Amino acid sequence: MRGPDMMRVTRIGARGDVDVLLVEGRLTHETSEELRMVCESILGEQRLLELDVSGVKFVDDAGVAVLHALRQQGADLAGCSGFVR
């Protein structure tokens, strides 16, 4: 991860039908599309998805919209601060 607007998504494991992704960095209008595409490919395979967002340092409106849309599609969020829930 480099630069001020970088985000990294790492598959950290799977538990049965649940894929777990660690999201780190800044979730902004410049990076949120990448997260959406990765997550929708997993959800499109009829797999469950957990996003560990404990490493996210900043989220703008576009990032919030992507997280909200992914939750509506069945993704679970883990590692959230109290401001996210």
C-alpha positions in Angstrom: 0.0 0.0 0.0 1.5 3.3 -1.0 0.3 6.9 -1.3 -2.3 8.8 0.6 -5.3 7.4 -1.2 -4.5 3.7 -1.2 -6.6 0.8 -0.1 -5.6 -2.8 0.2 -8.0 -5.8 0.2 -6.6 -9.1 1.3 -8.4 -12.5 1.5 -7.4 -13.6 5.0 -9.4 -16.9 5.1 -12.5 -18.8 4.7 -14.8 -20.5 7.1 -17.1 -22.9 5.3 -19.0 -20.8 2.8 -17.8 -17.5 4.3 -14.9 -15.7 2.7 -13.2 -13.2 5.0 -11.5 -10.1 3.5 -9.4 -7.6 5.4 -9.8 -4.0 4.1 -7.1 -1.5 5.0 -6.3 2.1 4.2 -8.7 4.7 2.8 -12.1 3.8 1.3 -12.8 6.8 -1.0 -14.4 7.6 -4.4 -11.0 6.6 -5.9 -10.9 3.1 -4.2 -14.4 2.1 -3.5 -15.1 0.7 -7.0 -12.2 -1.8 -6.5 -13.8 -3.0 -3.2 -17.2 -3.3 -4.8 -15.9 -5.4 -7.7 -14.0 -7.8 -5.5 -16.9 -8.3 -3.1 -19.6 -8.6 -5.8 -17.5 -11.3 -7.6 -17.5 -13.3 -4.3 -21.2 -12.7 -3.6 -22.0 -13.6 -7.2 -20.6 -17.1 -6.6 -23.3 -17.6 -3.9 -20.6 -17.4 -1.2 -21.1 -15.4 2.1 -18.8 -12.5 2.7 -17.3 -10.9 5.9 -15.4 -7.7 5.6 -13.0 -6.9 8.4 -12.8 -3.1 8.2 -10.6 -2.7 11.3 -7.8 -1.5 9.2 -9.7 1.2 7.4 -8.5 4.7 8.4 -10.9 6.9 6.5 -14.2 6.5 4.6 -15.8 9.2 2.4 -19.4 9.3 1.1 -18.6 7.0 -1.8 -17.1 4.4 0.6 -20.0 4.6 2.9 -22.4 4.0 0.0 -20.4 0.9 -1.1 -20.4 -0.6 2.4 -24.1 0.1 2.7 -24.8 -1.6 -0.7 -22.6 -4.6 0.2 -24.5 -5.0 3.5 -27.7 -5.0 1.6 -26.3 -7.8 -0.7 -25.6 -9.9 2.4 -22.0 -9.0 3.4 -21.2 -8.8 7.1 -19.0 -6.0 8.5 -16.6 -6.9 11.3 -14.1 -4.7 13.2 -16.2 -1.6 12.9 -15.9 1.4 15.1 -19.0 2.6 16.9 -19.5 5.2 14.3 -20.1 2.7 11.5 -22.9 0.6 13.0 
